[in-house]
């Protein structure tokens, strides 16, 4: 099935350009997108074009300072020197994620190290605390990354997280271009289960994309990076913060209209589309054009996908959030769609379904599924530096108050 492009009116184009003009500064502050990704997508566009011709066819204080009094810590004894930091395995706007081995017991963790100066400068402390709060709520869900404990120095924040080394879904998509329908369905089902769980806690995720979906050593998905989550979102409640990643922004977000939890189902549709076709549904190298596509261009579905796949994509990627799949009964609607009829949801939750792909990692030291751009980077000595918190000034004492955390039952 193929839905043709419809030319938008000049009035619609003018409104789109005005939205883009007025939102550009906020976009640069809040949207996390990299030039390297655009280049990678450009390569994928070229590949798909060639294939189509074939018959087989991311509150600043007055003076930012390192000396921030973070308040009492639930784990005052934790410090960077508890770990051997082995490799850089990821990078973000505020710091890095490192593979680390705890010295006392040899356990491997992914430690997310964030720079307070950068967070304060970019006014992102609320997002960082939101991430911590969401991590604390993930008690048992199998497809959400687990927080073991967090701690801080006067300069940095540390999340001690589950170490997952099967690679980003994005990594595997780049290598394989797209997935067969059963594999895409399996990943989409596990992601939907995680999103449904967050919604049950009145949390909307808002940043679903292949880079935030990891595979564990067996091939199950692990959703990570909760910095853009919004807490306290009841069933009918809306918010209007402009945030997300360009390729996956829902139309109502672009329009700066109030939006609800259905924004996550739009993103699920975009990720499912990308898994099946190799590119996000409204992708363009020109970001302005991409936004216009999201707002006005009908969904294009090409090739020999099943009727069920086409139907769920049309439902999840409906431009009207009130008519989008999931608008009525949330996750229950997703579960009951015919596309997921092969899925036994109880078996899925308990990981009784064998994943369609095994990363085949030899152990924690096996980094084959991480980008060499990260793993080959030298680890800064400042990562293990432990400044004297007692000597910190109180010029921004409330910025990260209460960040430190350690579960009482865990021996750390």
C-alpha positions, 0 to 999 in steps of 0.5 A: 500500500502506498499513500501519496504525498499531498501538497500542503497549502501556502498558509500551512507552510507559513504557519510551519515556518513561523513555528520553526522560527520561534521554537528554534532557540528552545529546540537547540536547548532541549532536543538531543540530536547529533550531526553524526546521526544525520550523516548515518541516516543520509547513508541509509537514505542512499541505501534505500534509494538503491534498494527501491530501484532493485526488482527485489526490492538533548535554574542557572545560578548567577555564578555557576560554581563547582562548590555546590552543597548537595545536602545529606546523602543516603549513601555517604560512603560511596565515592568514585574510588570505589570503582575501576573505570574501564571504558567509555561506553556512551556520551551525552550532553552532560557527561559520559557513561562508563563501564566500571567494576566495583572493587569490593566484589568485582561486579560490573556496572554502567556508571553515568557521570554527569557534570554539575556545571554543565547541567546548571549552565543549561538549566537542566537540573530538573530533568536530571532529578526527574531521571533519578526519580523515575529510576527509583520507581523502577522496582521490578520491571524487566525492560527498564534499566535498574538504578542500584544507587547514586552518589555525588561529589561537589563536581559530579553526579553518579548513577550506578546502573545495570550494565547492558552490553547487547548494543543500542537498537540504533547500532543494530539498525545501522548494521542491518538496515531494517528488521523482519516483521517478527523481530520488529514485533518482539522489540515493539512489544517489549518496549510497549510493555515498558511504556505501559508500566511507566504510564501506570505510574503516571509517567510519560517517557517523551524520548523514545528512540532507537538510541534509548533502547538497549539489548541485554546479553540475551537480546531482550530490550532495556529502556534507558535515559529517563531525563525527559520523563514527565511525572504526575501525568494522570490519564486525562492530564496534559503538558506542553513542554517542547522536548524530544528528538526531531525525528520522533516528535509528535505533531501536537508537540511541534504545534506546541499544543497540550499533549498527553501520554499518547505522545509515547504511542506516536513514538512507538509507531515511529520506532516500529516504522523505522525497524520495518523500513530503515528510516523514521516515517517522516524523515528528511535531512532538512529538519525544517522539511521533516517538521513539515512532513510530520505536520502535513504529509500523509504516512507512506507505507510501501512494500509487502508488509502485512495488513496488521503491520500497516494498520498499527502504523496508521493507528500509532502515527495518527496525527490527531492524538484523540484518534491515535491508537492508545487514546482510549484505553492506553496500553490495553489498546496496544496489547489487543491490536491484531499486530500483537496477536502472536504475542503472549504478554505474560510470557513476554513479561517473564522473558519466556519468549526467546529473543529473535536475535542473540548478541552473542557477547562473551562476557562483561568485557565484550564491547563488540556492540559499542561504538568504537568512537566511545570505547577508544576514548581515554578516561579522564582522571577527573572521573575518579577525583573525590573533592571534599564535599564538606568544603563546598559552598552553599551558593546553589545548595538546593540544585541537586538536594536529595540526589544521593540514593541507596536502597536499604536492602542492598549491600553497597 
